[in-house]
Amino acid sequence: MLLTLTVIVLSLVTHVFGTDNDASSKARSTSVGYFISVWQNRLYLYSAAAIIFGIWFSLKMALKQRSISDQVRPWLSKAVKKNSNNVEKGTVIHISGVKIFFGSQTGTAKGFAKELADEVKALGLPAEVINLKDYDPDDRLADECTNKFVCVFLLATYTDGQPTENAKWFYKWLEEASTDFRYGKTYLKGLRYSVFGLGNSVYVSHYNTVCKNVDKWLWMLSSVRVLARGEGDCNVVNSRHGSIKADFLVWKAKFLGRLQALSKGEKKSCLGNCTCKTKRKKKNQQPPKEEQAPPGAPTLEEKLLDSSSDESAGQEKRPGTVIDVEDLGDIMNSFKKVKSKEEGDGEPWMVKLKQVRKGEEEERREMITPALREALTKQGYKLIGTHSGVKLCRWTKSMLRGRGGCYKHTFYGIESHRCMETTPSLACANKCVFCWRHHTNPVGMEWRWKMDPPEKILLEAMENHQNMIRQFKGVPGVRPDRYEEGLSVKHCALSLVGEPIMYPEINAFLCLLHTHHISSFLVTNAQFPEEIRNLVPVTQLYVSVDASTKESLKKIDRPLFTDFWPRFLDSLKALGDKRQRTVYRLTLVKAWNVVELEAYSELIALGQPDFIEVKGVTYCGESSASSLTMANVPWHEEVVHFVQQLADMLPQYEIACEHEHSNCLLIAHKKFKVKGEWWTWIDYDGFQELVQAYEKSGGRQVFSAQDYMSKTPHWALFGAWDQGFDPADTRFQRRNKTKDISGC
């Protein structure tokens, strides 16, 4: 286009200046000819320009491509090298890591989670401990289906079969998702998981309910178990391995073994019913005769009963099958096989199963397991036989040194340095929040253990007590006269731990105490009314009244019996029928049971006790077994105020004694106030004479509490300057010392 315009311009110039001279005209004609020649050969020029442009463009693109190659080559070489290494090694990631979720109320499940995480990390796998309170399953749980993580759930079952506080939302969400059609039955397909529960078998109706439900709901959403559900039992009596810690260790070993197998890509083991291998037996081949089992070998029924938990422990099943109790089809098929085999012997298989269970019941277990023995021994218990124990009370030590006695010395004249604190039964039917034994003792609703004779228990209890007293010989501050007296037991406080009244031979044990001229102070938790009615006379019978309403009693005592409230009321009625000294024992827990005055007065009217001991709760230190803190311990002034209000509502009672050091006061029936003076102390020699006469007469010569009462000294009375401290002793102020919480 530019060349055309140039030719046109030249033509115009020639036409305009055509009258110039010949020389100039000749020059112009030459120029015009040149341009005309270029115009005529313009196609060649265009082609040359196109060729030049093409060469330039090709060179430019080549240089650019080379620059890109220089940048990509290092990364590409690394990728190729890494890929070649993977091909050479043949590594395939089957497990990315383990996520451990815990639902814990007392910290046990959390501790197990940390322990398991450390073990997993030791295997070279990443592990993460997650509090279910901080985990949103609606947003994150579905992601676990594709990230190749194995999810472990350590879940405790709390009151009434409910989840712990930190697991409530997860539990509720999973329950709703398992039945919500909007999620679908395959919502968690691909999620690999295992569950371990923490429960207590004494609560039969909801034992490990939370872990069972979570296991079921995950399976309903097509998750895959990598290991059968494990169940830990806090009840050391029924625990399969002796304690919940031992149960967890056994399950943990199985899980780690299974985890190692999964990380190597191993599939589930063949159970003999797969079709991948050639059958070894032909249809026409007769099966071999059964070999006779060696002595002591488990029977077929026993193997069958254990198959749902042990043999399936290491098996991973697809979503369409169930490993645990839900796998009813496999279990019933196994039962049918057993039945068909037993029919040939002429003995029904169910009869043999009953015989197996009967044999297991006949062989009673010892109450004190090795784990329990170790725990109680560390706490200073001297264990006796298979279910009893004795321990030296701190007030015994105090009075040996002349530093004062316990509140029983102030209220009833006990010589604290001659008092033996023991129990014939370490088991209890409650799990009180203020239990100073931190629930290390076993629990139960009936006696189902081996039983030691009462003679053995008393003899060994006295020997152990005397041996502990002998350890104070020569100790600075111990008074020689009291040391000698302390070697001779005069009183027995059956309040060490547990429920003494559960011991089937409790009456024989009490009679032995009285035969040795030892007074008896028996404490019961008001859950065994018939046993209270059947008791022989005791020096003083206590009933713990820890709350005045059904709701607060359940919250504080946490009883095992479902009918705990009728049992409680019936026990108070049974106490009212006793002729000897009876005591209500109230433990005040601030913010728990200090505002129920009217209800307390109604309970007192029901049982008509001789005395009412009101004591502030003792803080036992930080423990996973209790949520109490120092804020729940009332001041002595608060206890006094409560007692004064309660006494004003009881026209037949008055405040009699006070022991400020124990934060305890005594309300006594007015029948023990003779001519304006209190007679709350006990004539121990008089009681021994009366009880011996009762036993010799076969129970015909009865006696009452007023027959062996004694006058109370002035220093023990409420309002005295001493506030219950015996002036014969010397006050000792302990500074910067750990408080000893033992004692009755």
Salt bridges, closest charged atoms under 4 A:
ASP20 OD2 - ARG28 NH1 2.91
ASP70 OD1 - ARG73 NH1 3.11
GLU115 OE1 - LYS245 NZ 2.50
GLU115 OE2 - LYS252 NZ 2.86
GLU119 OE2 - LYS252 NZ 3.55
GLU144 OE2 - LYS99 NZ 3.01
ASP160 OD2 - LYS554 NZ 2.76
GLU165 OE2 - LYS168 NZ 3.15
ASP180 OD2 - ARG182 NH2 2.70
ASP215 OD1 - ARG225 NE 2.81
ASP215 OD2 - ARG229 NH1 2.91
GLU231 OE2 - ARG229 NE 2.99
ASP247 OD1 - HIS241 ND1 2.84
ASP306 OD1 - ARG240 NH2 3.89
ASP310 OD2 - ARG240 NH2 2.81
ASP310 OD1 - LYS254 NZ 3.62
GLU316 OE1 - ARG258 NH2 3.03
ASP324 OD2 - ARG225 NE 3.69
ASP324 OD2 - ARG229 NH1 3.61
GLU326 OE2 - ARG225 NH2 3.93
ASP327 OD2 - LYS317 NZ 3.27
ASP330 OD2 - LYS317 NZ 3.71
GLU342 OE1 - LYS352 NZ 3.86
GLU374 OE2 - LYS378 NZ 3.56
GLU415 OE2 - ARG418 NH1 3.66
GLU415 OE2 - LYS490 NZ 3.07
GLU421 OE2 - ARG437 NH2 4.00
ASP452 OD2 - HIS387 NE2 3.65
ASP481 OD2 - ARG479 NH2 3.65
GLU485 OE1 - HIS417 NE2 2.73
GLU530 OE2 - ARG533 NH1 3.18
ASP563 OD1 - ARG567 NE 3.31
ASP570 OD1 - ARG533 NH2 2.56
ASP610 OD1 - LYS671 NZ 2.88
GLU638 OE1 - LYS590 NZ 3.20
GLU654 OE2 - LYS670 NZ 3.93
GLU654 OE1 - LYS673 NZ 2.87
GLU658 OE2 - HIS636 NE2 2.57
GLU677 OE2 - LYS711 NZ 3.19
GLU695 OE2 - HIS514 ND1 3.95
ASP726 OD2 - HIS409 NE2 2.91
ASP729 OD1 - ARG479 NH1 3.69
ASP729 OD1 - ARG482 NH1 2.80
ASP740 OD2 - LYS397 NZ 3.87
